[in-house]
Amino acid sequence: MITITDPAAEQMRSMLREQNDSDLAVRIFARANGQNVQYGMGFDNEIADDDVVVEVEGIHFVVDADSAQYVEGSEIDFVDALMGRGFTLSNPNYTQGCGCGNGSCGCGHHH
């Protein structure tokens, strides 16, 4: 369903360890607006019956049923650049909508 680059996996595992909650997963959500899709990520320890749960690189990702079609085929990367650092989520099937950084997301934060 998704892939994650090595730098992103390292950073995400580090952030999860800092939370001191072994039940935490990374929730990815998407909101479609015409042809554009906005993505967001956040920590979550509540999993609904219709959520899709996948493990990639030892990290549990949770995606709600409505977002699953937009998340399919996505890649998560971690960028550390002059203009900022944070996670990016890109999907070649849809226009990228947002990134996350410094422990929060620009599109919203589930907790």
C-alpha positions in Angstrom: 0.0 0.0 0.0 2.8 2.5 0.9 6.5 2.7 0.9 8.8 4.6 3.2 12.4 5.8 2.5 15.1 4.8 5.0 15.6 8.4 6.3 11.8 8.7 6.9 11.6 5.3 8.6 14.5 6.2 10.9 13.0 9.6 11.8 9.5 8.1 12.4 10.8 5.3 14.6 12.7 7.8 16.7 9.5 10.0 17.0 7.4 7.0 18.0 10.0 6.0 20.7 9.8 9.5 22.2 6.1 9.1 22.6 6.5 6.2 25.1 3.4 4.5 24.0 3.9 1.1 22.4 0.3 1.1 21.0 0.8 4.2 18.9 0.6 3.9 15.1 1.0 6.5 12.4 -2.4 7.4 10.9 -2.3 8.6 7.3 -5.4 10.4 6.0 -6.4 12.0 2.7 -9.1 14.4 1.7 -10.0 14.8 -1.9 -10.9 18.1 -3.4 -11.5 17.6 -7.1 -8.3 16.3 -8.7 -6.2 17.5 -5.7 -5.7 15.3 -2.7 -4.4 16.7 0.7 -2.6 14.3 2.9 -1.9 14.4 6.6 -0.2 12.2 9.2 -0.3 12.0 13.0 0.0 9.6 15.8 -3.0 7.5 16.8 -3.7 4.7 19.2 -7.4 4.2 18.4 -8.0 1.8 15.5 -11.5 1.5 14.0 -13.0 -1.7 12.7 -12.9 -0.5 9.1 -9.3 1.0 9.3 -6.6 -0.6 7.1 -3.5 -1.4 9.2 -0.2 -2.2 7.5 3.3 -2.6 8.8 6.2 -1.2 6.8 9.8 -1.1 8.1 8.5 -2.0 11.6 6.1 0.9 11.7 2.4 0.4 12.0 0.4 2.6 9.7 -3.4 3.1 10.0 -5.5 4.4 7.1 -9.3 5.0 7.3 -11.4 3.3 4.7 -12.2 6.6 2.9 -8.6 7.5 2.6 -7.3 4.1 1.5 -7.8 4.6 -2.2 -5.8 7.9 -2.1 -3.0 6.5 0.0 -2.5 3.4 -2.2 0.9 3.7 -3.9 2.1 6.5 -1.7 5.7 7.1 -0.7 6.7 8.8 2.6 10.1 10.6 2.7 11.9 12.8 5.2 13.4 16.0 3.9 16.0 18.1 5.7 16.5 21.1 3.6 17.2 24.8 4.0 13.5 25.7 3.7 12.6 23.3 6.5 12.6 19.7 7.5 9.8 17.2 7.7 7.9 14.3 6.2 6.5 14.4 2.7 3.9 12.1 1.3 3.7 11.8 -2.4 1.5 9.7 -4.6 2.1 9.6 -8.4 -1.6 9.0 -8.9 -2.7 12.3 -7.2 -1.4 15.8 -6.7 0.5 16.1 -3.4 -1.3 18.3 -0.9 0.9 18.7 2.2 3.8 17.7 4.3 4.4 17.2 7.9 7.3 18.5 10.0 8.6 19.3 13.4 6.3 16.8 15.1 3.1 18.1 13.5 1.3 18.2 10.2 0.1 21.1 8.1 -3.1 19.3 7.2 -4.2 18.3 10.6 -3.2 16.1 13.4 -5.0 13.0 14.7 -4.3 11.9 18.3 
